[in-house]
Structure formats: C-alpha cells, structure tokens
Amino acid sequence: MVAEYEAAPHGEKSAVLRREGLFHSHVQEWTRGRSTAAPAGTANGSGASPTTTARLSRAERETERLRAENARLNAKLAQTQAALSIMGKAHELLASLAESTDTPPSSSR
C-alpha cells in the first residue's frame, strides 16, 4: 500500500487513500514502521532467508490489506448508523406531524 501511495503522482495520492478508505496518517505510520523495521547492516532487515522474508512480506501485505478493509468498513458502518439515526428522527417527526393533523378541529358552535 505504501509503495502504491508513494508511486502515485502528486495529484492522485488522495484518490488512492479514498479508494482504500485510508487516512494519510495510516501511510505515515506504515512508512515509519517500514523505516524502523530494517536496521542498517542487514540486507533484508531481519537477517532471515529470502523465503522467510517473502512470507513475512506477504503476511504484512495481507495485514495491511485487512487493516485498510477494516477501516473502510468501520467508516461505512458509522455512515450507516448516522443515516439510520437521521431516518429514525425523521420518522418520529413525520409521526408527530401526522398525529397533529389527525385530530378533528373543534367546532365553534
């Protein structure tokens, strides 16, 4: 995800974030984590074999993908809950308006 974000042209970086449901702070955090995960003096950051590193990279990529999906779904859930709250309030308002118009007018006789 970080590589895709960094490779995106300047005007399209925010589109990548919106598409994945991420915030710029996520990319900053992952970039810092990537920078601190590879200490100087080791070729691949952990001294592990290339196969182990590839597996870790796949697992890390999957973790990032799942975190992005989780963030996207949480945002969608919050939006849905807000919409339901608004609809409930609108329903209550319409019901109270309907009740006030259902009462027959009193005659002045």
N, C-alpha and C positions, 0 to 999 in steps of 0.2 A: 504494500500500500504506500509506504514511504517513497519507494523508488518511483512508483507511478505518479505520485504527487510531485516529486522533485522533477520528473521528466516533463510534466505538463507545462505548456507555455504560460507566461505570466498571467494572462487574462483568463485562463481556463482552470487554474488551480482551485478556485472556489466551486467550479462546476463539478470537479472530481469529489470534493468534500460533500456537496449536496447530494450527489448521486449515491454515495456510500452512507449518507446520514451521519457524517462525522463533523467534528469541530477542528479548527486549526490547532487547538491545544492538544488534541489527540496526536496529531502528526508531530508536534514539538516534543511531546513526551516520548513517542516511539523513536524519534531521531536521537534524543538524549540517551535513551536506553541502548540504542544500537551503538552509539559512540562509546559509552562506558562499558559495554559488554565485550569489546575487543581490546584487551590491554596490549600495549606496544611490546613487540618482541615475539609475538606468536603469529603464525601465518593466518590462521582462521579464527583466532580469538580464544579458543579453549584448548588447543593442543590436541584435539580429538582428530580421529581419522576423517577423511573427506566424506565417507559414507555416513558416519555419525553426524557430521555437520549438516549433510544434506537432509537427514531425517529431522534434525532439530530445526532446520530452516523450514521444512515442510510443516512441522508441528507449530512453529512460530507463526508461519503464514496462516495456517488454519485458525490458530488462536486469534490473530488479528482480524481475520475474516469474521469469525464468530463474535468478537467484540463489536465490530462495526455493525453486524446484523443486529446484535442485542441493542446497541444504541439507537439504531433506526427503528426497531420495533418498540422500544420504550418511548421514543418520540411519537410514534404513531398511536400508541396506547394513550398517552397524555392528550393527544389531539382528539381522539375518540371520546375519552372521558369528558373533556371540556364540551364537546358537541352534545353529548348526552345530557350534561348538566344544563346547557342552554335550552335544549329541547324540552326538558322537564319543566323549566321555569316558564317557557312559552306555553306549554300545555296548561300549567296552573293559571296563567294569566288569561288564556282563552276560556278556560272553565269558569273563572270568576266573572268574566265579561258575559258569558252565556247565562249564568245564573242571574246576573243583574238585569238582563233583558227578558228573562222568562217570567218575572213577576208581573202580574197584571197591574196596569195603572189603576189607582184608586179613583172612584168617580167623585165628582164634586157635588153630587146631589144630596 
